[in-house]
Amino acid sequence: MKALTCEMCGSTNLLKENGVFTCQSCGTKYSVEEARKMMVEGTVSVKGTVAVDKTGFIGNYLVMASNASQAGNYAEAESYCNKIIEINPKHSRAWQLKGTAAGWQSTLANVRIEESMNCFNNAMEYANSEEADEVKSAIANDAYSLSVAIVQLACNHFSEFPDNDTYETVRTHTDLVTLGMSHIVDTCGGNKELNRHIASIVVETAFETYQILRTEYINESHPSEYEWKRYREGGDGCLWLLRDVLYGDVITANDKISYYKRMINMQQELTNSCSWTYSDGGYTVEYALTDEAKKYRIDEIMEWHNSIKGLDPTYIVPSRPTATTPSGCYVATAIYGSYDCPEVWTLRRFRDFTLAESWYGRIFIKIYYSISPMLVRWFGEAIWFKKLFQKPLDNLVQKLRENGVENTPYNDRI
């Protein structure tokens, strides 16, 4: 007699269990009659198909899949889950782990959210009554964390490369989460605040990114075409993100009012932005928005004012602002180096709220704007010119501040 040897893997480690011989290496089972034939000297020919029962492997695969997932080895975890599903296509826990593993392997170029949702739905469908609560709890936690991570990934990409294209990436990822994953989280009895959390991530990204873009733009005393385009396109992307949040129903009325007010300031600044070019000894505006584009933006500003009014009946809608693009690097801007800086903001407020309120003040403004561009073009870079006007302007700014004129960011009224 020869040793009992498994025909599938060659192992001699076979034990009799429940009336059959089971290979301890590969799990193949043999009847007593088959085992007897295998022990006969010489070659034994077994007719027909030998069924290989791999159900014994599921437990080990499940442990390995769970361990790999906890260690962040999601590709490995998904591989083990696939082995389980091949053996038992209705294994709930395997589908749940696969959904998590697939989702965490998402990249901006290959978002696997929909695949993940399909896996989670299968897991809920195949869960029996004993395991249903545990499976749903795991899905709720995994889906929530995964959703936040996916949206944050897209928002980080937008912050680095802010424009309309990356805005679309954020919008696509956010829609997948708010329209799909949030439903799964709700179905599983998870945290109901997922969509509100997603909205807060998008809002924070939009405001922080705009502030960075604005600071870069302002720090350039005379932004080039490239710098202006980056500021304008990135700022527009930020506004689109905020519009998406405002048109939803997950934020409070007070938050909406706050966001509208900040968006109004953003839109006004973008409307009045421009690029500069240096020629003939001075700076002049190179590119700015067309009158039609400015009108569209101001129309939207007024819509936002009216939206605030709808949320707060006590709110007073201001008069329609007028788009103004600096038509030259005038005296104050030449002295202080930027049209947007604390000193010039103070002087612009004085112009709009004091000088512009009287007929003689308006005459002074008209004369100033007709003469100063030429003066700056001829002498703006000269040291004597800056020394001549520096002290008088400093004194005026100081006096205005003492009288309560602010030096914070300001959008022109005229």
C-alpha positions as CSV (number, residue, x, y, z in Angstrom):
1,M,0.0,0.0,0.0
2,K,1.2,3.5,-0.7
3,A,0.7,6.6,1.4
4,L,-2.6,8.4,0.8
5,T,-1.7,11.4,-1.4
6,C,-3.9,14.2,-2.5
7,E,-4.2,14.2,-6.3
8,M,-4.8,17.9,-6.4
9,C,-1.7,19.3,-4.5
10,G,0.4,16.2,-3.7
11,S,0.1,16.6,0.1
12,T,0.1,13.4,2.2
13,N,-1.6,15.3,5.1
14,L,-5.1,14.0,4.8
15,L,-7.4,13.4,7.8
16,K,-10.7,11.7,8.1
17,E,-13.5,14.1,9.1
18,N,-17.2,13.3,9.1
19,G,-16.8,10.2,6.9
20,V,-14.6,11.7,4.3
21,F,-10.8,12.3,3.9
22,T,-9.9,16.0,3.7
23,C,-6.6,17.4,2.5
24,Q,-5.3,19.8,5.1
25,S,-3.4,21.7,2.5
26,C,-5.9,22.5,-0.2
27,G,-9.2,21.4,1.3
28,T,-10.0,18.7,-1.3
29,K,-12.3,16.0,0.0
30,Y,-12.3,12.3,-0.9
31,S,-14.8,9.6,-0.1
32,V,-13.6,6.4,1.7
33,E,-13.9,4.4,-1.5
34,E,-11.7,7.0,-3.4
35,A,-9.2,7.0,-0.6
36,R,-9.0,3.2,-0.7
37,K,-8.3,3.2,-4.4
38,M,-5.6,5.9,-3.9
39,M,-3.7,3.7,-1.5
40,V,-3.6,0.7,-3.9
41,E,-0.1,0.1,-5.3
42,G,0.4,1.4,-8.8
43,T,-1.5,4.0,-10.8
44,V,-5.2,4.5,-9.9
45,S,-7.5,6.0,-12.5
46,V,-10.4,7.9,-11.1
47,K,-13.2,8.3,-13.6
48,G,-15.4,11.4,-13.6
49,T,-14.9,14.9,-12.1
50,V,-13.6,15.4,-8.6
51,A,-15.4,18.3,-7.0
52,V,-13.0,20.5,-5.0
53,D,-14.7,22.1,-2.0
54,K,-13.0,25.4,-1.2
55,T,-15.4,26.7,1.4
56,G,-12.9,26.0,4.0
57,F,-10.7,28.7,2.6
58,I,-13.2,31.5,3.1
59,G,-12.4,32.0,6.8
60,N,-8.7,32.4,6.1
61,Y,-9.3,34.7,3.2
62,L,-11.6,36.9,5.3
63,V,-9.1,37.3,8.0
64,M,-6.4,38.2,5.5
65,A,-8.7,40.7,3.8
66,S,-9.6,42.4,7.0
67,N,-6.0,42.6,8.2
68,A,-4.8,44.0,4.8
69,S,-7.6,46.6,4.9
70,Q,-6.7,47.7,8.5
71,A,-3.1,48.0,7.4
72,G,-4.1,50.2,4.4
73,N,-3.1,47.5,1.8
74,Y,-6.4,48.0,-0.1
75,A,-5.3,46.3,-3.3
76,E,-4.4,43.2,-1.3
77,A,-7.6,43.3,0.6
78,E,-9.6,43.6,-2.6
79,S,-7.8,40.6,-4.0
80,Y,-8.7,38.4,-1.0
81,C,-12.3,39.6,-1.2
82,N,-12.5,38.6,-4.8
83,K,-11.3,35.1,-3.9
84,I,-14.1,34.8,-1.4
85,I,-16.7,36.1,-3.8
86,E,-15.6,33.5,-6.4
87,I,-16.3,30.8,-3.9
88,N,-19.5,32.4,-2.5
89,P,-20.9,35.3,-4.6
90,K,-23.3,36.2,-1.8
91,H,-20.8,36.6,1.0
92,S,-22.0,39.9,2.6
93,R,-18.8,40.7,4.6
94,A,-16.6,40.2,1.5
95,W,-18.7,42.6,-0.5
96,Q,-18.5,45.2,2.4
97,L,-14.7,44.9,2.6
98,K,-14.4,45.1,-1.1
99,G,-16.5,48.3,-1.3
100,T,-14.2,49.9,1.2
101,A,-11.0,48.6,-0.4
102,A,-12.1,49.8,-3.9
103,G,-13.1,53.2,-2.7
104,W,-9.9,53.9,-0.9
105,Q,-7.9,53.1,-4.1
106,S,-9.6,56.0,-5.9
107,T,-7.5,58.7,-7.6
108,L,-8.5,61.8,-9.4
109,A,-8.1,60.0,-12.6
110,N,-9.9,56.9,-11.5
111,V,-12.7,57.5,-9.0
112,R,-14.2,54.2,-7.8
113,I,-17.0,55.6,-5.8
114,E,-19.8,54.0,-8.0
115,E,-18.0,50.6,-7.8
116,S,-17.8,51.0,-4.0
117,M,-21.5,51.9,-3.8
118,N,-22.4,48.8,-5.8
119,C,-20.4,46.6,-3.4
120,F,-22.0,48.2,-0.4
121,N,-25.5,47.6,-1.9
122,N,-24.6,43.9,-2.5
123,A,-23.4,43.6,1.1
124,M,-26.7,44.9,2.4
125,E,-28.7,42.7,0.1
126,Y,-26.9,39.5,1.0
127,A,-26.6,40.0,4.8
128,N,-28.6,37.6,6.8
129,S,-30.6,38.7,9.8
130,E,-27.8,37.8,12.3
131,E,-25.1,39.9,10.5
132,A,-27.2,42.7,9.0
133,D,-26.7,45.2,11.9
134,E,-23.0,44.7,12.0
135,V,-22.6,44.9,8.2
136,K,-24.7,48.1,8.0
137,S,-22.8,49.7,10.9
138,A,-19.5,49.0,9.1
139,I,-20.8,50.3,5.8
140,A,-22.1,53.5,7.4
141,N,-18.7,54.3,9.0
142,D,-16.7,53.3,5.9
143,A,-18.9,55.2,3.5
144,Y,-18.8,58.4,5.6
145,S,-15.0,58.4,5.9
146,L,-14.5,57.5,2.3
147,S,-16.8,60.3,1.1
148,V,-15.0,62.9,3.1
149,A,-11.7,61.8,1.9
150,I,-12.7,61.8,-1.8
151,V,-14.1,65.3,-1.6
152,Q,-11.1,66.6,0.3
153,L,-8.8,65.0,-2.4
154,A,-10.7,67.0,-5.1
155,C,-10.7,70.2,-3.1
156,N,-6.9,69.9,-2.4
157,H,-6.4,69.6,-6.1
158,F,-8.5,72.7,-6.7
159,S,-6.6,74.7,-4.1
160,E,-3.3,73.9,-5.9
161,F,-4.7,74.5,-9.5
162,P,-7.7,76.7,-9.1
163,D,-9.7,77.2,-12.3
164,N,-12.9,76.1,-14.0
165,D,-11.6,72.7,-14.9
166,T,-10.6,71.7,-11.4
167,Y,-13.9,73.2,-10.2
168,E,-15.6,70.6,-12.4
169,T,-13.6,67.9,-10.7
170,V,-14.8,69.0,-7.3
171,R,-18.3,69.2,-8.5
172,T,-18.3,65.7,-10.0
173,H,-16.8,64.2,-6.8
174,T,-19.2,66.1,-4.6
175,D,-22.2,65.0,-6.7
176,L,-21.2,61.3,-6.4
177,V,-21.0,61.6,-2.7
178,T,-24.1,63.8,-2.0
179,L,-26.3,61.9,-4.4
180,G,-25.1,58.4,-3.8
181,M,-23.0,57.7,-0.8
182,S,-25.1,59.9,1.5
183,H,-28.1,57.7,0.7
184,I,-26.2,54.6,1.6
185,V,-25.1,56.2,4.9
186,D,-28.7,57.1,5.7
187,T,-29.9,53.7,4.8
188,C,-27.4,52.1,7.1
189,G,-28.4,54.4,10.0
190,G,-25.2,56.4,10.0
191,N,-24.3,60.0,10.7
192,K,-26.9,62.3,9.1
193,E,-24.5,65.2,8.8
194,L,-22.5,63.8,5.8
195,N,-23.8,66.4,3.2
196,R,-23.4,69.2,5.7
197,H,-19.8,68.1,6.4
198,I,-19.1,68.0,2.6
199,A,-20.6,71.5,2.2
200,S,-18.3,72.8,4.9
201,I,-15.2,71.3,3.2
202,V,-16.2,73.0,-0.1
203,V,-16.9,76.3,1.5
204,E,-13.7,76.4,3.4
205,T,-11.7,75.5,0.3
206,A,-13.4,78.2,-1.8
207,F,-12.8,81.0,0.7
208,E,-9.3,80.0,1.6
209,T,-8.3,79.6,-2.0
210,Y,-9.7,82.9,-3.0
211,Q,-7.9,84.7,-0.2
212,I,-4.6,83.2,-1.4
213,L,-5.3,84.2,-5.0
214,R,-6.3,87.7,-3.9
215,T,-3.2,88.2,-1.8
216,E,-1.0,87.1,-4.6
217,Y,-2.8,89.5,-7.0
218,I,-2.7,92.5,-4.6
219,N,1.0,91.9,-3.7
220,E,1.8,92.5,-7.3
221,S,1.5,96.3,-7.5
222,H,0.9,96.0,-11.3
223,P,-0.2,92.5,-12.1
224,S,0.7,91.1,-15.5
225,E,-1.8,89.4,-17.8
226,Y,-0.8,86.0,-16.5
227,E,-1.2,87.1,-12.8
228,W,-4.6,88.7,-13.6
229,K,-5.8,85.7,-15.5
230,R,-4.9,83.3,-12.7
231,Y,-6.7,85.5,-10.1
232,R,-9.8,86.0,-12.3
233,E,-10.2,82.3,-13.4
234,G,-9.3,81.0,-9.9
235,G,-11.7,83.5,-8.3
236,D,-14.5,82.4,-10.7
237,G,-13.9,78.8,-9.7
238,C,-14.2,79.7,-6.1
239,L,-17.5,81.5,-6.7
240,W,-18.8,78.4,-8.6
241,L,-18.1,76.2,-5.6
242,L,-19.9,78.6,-3.3
243,R,-22.9,78.8,-5.7
244,D,-23.3,75.0,-5.6
245,V,-23.4,75.0,-1.8
246,L,-25.8,77.9,-1.6
247,Y,-28.2,76.3,-4.1
248,G,-28.4,73.3,-1.8
249,D,-30.5,72.8,1.3
250,V,-28.0,71.7,3.9
251,I,-26.8,75.1,5.3
252,T,-28.6,77.4,7.6
253,A,-30.1,80.8,6.6
254,N,-27.6,82.7,8.7
255,D,-24.7,80.9,7.0
256,K,-26.2,81.7,3.6
257,I,-26.4,85.4,4.4
258,S,-22.8,85.3,5.5
259,Y,-21.7,83.5,2.4
260,Y,-23.7,85.9,0.1
261,K,-22.0,88.9,1.6
262,R,-18.5,87.5,1.2
263,M,-19.3,86.5,-2.4
264,I,-20.6,90.0,-3.2
265,N,-17.2,91.4,-2.1
266,M,-15.4,88.7,-4.1
267,Q,-17.4,89.4,-7.3
268,Q,-16.9,93.2,-6.9
269,E,-13.1,92.7,-6.6
270,L,-13.0,90.4,-9.6
271,T,-15.2,92.8,-11.7
272,N,-12.8,95.7,-11.0
273,S,-9.6,93.7,-11.6
274,C,-7.2,94.2,-14.5
275,S,-3.7,93.7,-15.7
276,W,-1.1,96.4,-16.3
277,T,1.6,97.2,-18.8
278,Y,4.5,99.6,-18.6
279,S,5.1,102.1,-21.3
280,D,6.2,105.7,-21.8
281,G,7.5,105.9,-18.3
282,G,4.3,104.8,-16.5
283,Y,1.8,102.0,-16.0
284,T,-1.5,101.8,-17.8
285,V,-4.2,99.2,-17.9
286,E,-3.6,96.4,-20.3
287,Y,-6.5,94.1,-20.0
288,A,-9.8,94.3,-18.1
289,L,-13.3,92.7,-18.4
290,T,-15.6,94.0,-21.1
291,D,-18.5,96.2,-20.2
292,E,-20.9,93.2,-21.0
293,A,-18.9,90.9,-18.7
294,K,-19.0,93.6,-15.9
295,K,-22.7,94.0,-16.3
296,Y,-23.3,90.3,-16.0
297,R,-21.3,90.2,-12.7
298,I,-23.0,93.3,-11.3
299,D,-26.4,91.7,-12.1
300,E,-25.4,88.7,-10.1
301,I,-24.3,90.9,-7.2
302,M,-27.7,92.5,-7.1
303,E,-29.3,89.0,-7.2
304,W,-27.3,88.1,-4.2
305,H,-28.3,91.3,-2.4
306,N,-32.0,90.4,-3.1
307,S,-31.4,86.8,-1.9
308,I,-30.1,88.2,1.4
309,K,-33.3,90.4,1.5
310,G,-35.4,87.2,1.1
311,L,-33.7,85.6,4.0
312,D,-33.6,88.8,6.2
313,P,-36.5,91.2,5.5
314,T,-34.7,93.9,7.5
315,Y,-31.7,93.9,5.1
316,I,-31.4,97.1,3.0
317,V,-30.4,96.4,-0.6
318,P,-27.8,99.0,-1.6
319,S,-27.9,100.9,-4.9
320,R,-26.4,99.1,-7.9
321,P,-22.6,99.4,-7.8
322,T,-20.7,100.8,-10.8
323,A,-17.8,98.7,-12.2
324,T,-14.6,100.7,-12.2
325,T,-11.3,99.7,-13.6
326,P,-8.3,101.8,-12.6
327,S,-7.5,103.8,-15.8
328,G,-4.0,104.5,-14.8
329,C,-1.5,104.4,-12.0
330,Y,-2.5,107.6,-10.4
331,V,-0.6,109.6,-7.7
332,A,-1.7,107.7,-4.6
333,T,-1.1,104.3,-6.3
334,A,2.3,105.5,-7.6
335,I,3.3,106.6,-4.1
336,Y,2.1,103.5,-2.2
337,G,2.8,101.0,-5.0
338,S,-0.6,99.4,-5.3
339,Y,-4.2,100.4,-6.0
340,D,-5.2,97.9,-3.3
341,C,-3.3,98.7,-0.1
342,P,-4.5,100.2,3.3
343,E,-3.5,103.8,2.4
344,V,-5.2,103.8,-1.0
345,W,-8.3,102.1,0.5
346,T,-8.6,105.0,2.9
347,L,-8.2,107.6,0.2
348,R,-10.7,105.8,-2.1
349,R,-13.3,105.8,0.7
350,F,-12.7,109.5,1.2
351,R,-13.2,110.1,-2.5
352,D,-16.4,108.1,-2.7
353,F,-18.1,109.1,0.6
354,T,-16.9,112.6,1.0
355,L,-15.7,114.3,-2.1
356,A,-18.3,112.6,-4.4
357,E,-21.1,113.9,-2.1
358,S,-20.6,117.6,-3.0
359,W,-20.5,119.4,-6.4
360,Y,-17.1,120.9,-5.8
361,G,-15.8,117.5,-4.7
362,R,-17.0,115.9,-7.9
363,I,-15.3,118.7,-9.9
364,F,-12.0,118.0,-8.0
365,I,-12.3,114.3,-8.8
366,K,-12.9,115.0,-12.5
367,I,-9.9,117.4,-12.7
368,Y,-7.8,114.9,-10.7
369,Y,-8.6,112.0,-13.1
370,S,-7.9,114.2,-16.1
371,I,-4.5,115.4,-14.9
372,S,-3.0,112.7,-12.7
373,P,-2.5,110.0,-15.3
374,M,-0.3,112.3,-17.4
375,L,1.7,113.4,-14.3
376,V,2.3,109.8,-13.3
377,R,3.2,108.8,-16.8
378,W,5.9,111.5,-17.0
379,F,7.2,111.6,-13.4
380,G,5.8,108.6,-11.6
381,E,9.1,106.8,-11.3
382,A,11.1,109.9,-10.3
383,I,12.4,110.0,-6.7
384,W,11.6,113.7,-6.4
385,F,8.0,113.1,-7.4
386,K,7.4,110.5,-4.7
387,K,9.1,112.7,-2.1
388,L,7.0,115.6,-3.1
389,F,3.7,113.8,-2.6
390,Q,4.6,111.2,0.1
391,K,4.4,113.4,3.2
392,P,1.2,115.3,2.2
393,L,-0.6,112.0,1.4
394,D,0.7,110.4,4.7
395,N,-0.7,113.3,6.6
396,L,-4.0,113.2,4.9
397,V,-4.3,109.4,5.4
398,Q,-3.5,109.8,9.1
399,K,-6.1,112.5,9.5
400,L,-8.7,110.5,7.7
401,R,-8.1,107.5,9.9
402,E,-8.4,109.6,13.0
403,N,-11.8,110.7,11.7
404,G,-12.9,107.1,11.3
405,V,-12.2,106.4,7.7
406,E,-11.3,102.7,7.5
407,N,-8.3,101.2,5.8
408,T,-9.7,97.8,5.2
409,P,-10.3,96.2,1.7
410,Y,-12.7,98.3,-0.3
411,N,-14.7,98.1,-3.6
412,D,-15.1,101.4,-5.5
413,R,-18.5,103.0,-5.6
414,I,-17.9,105.3,-8.6
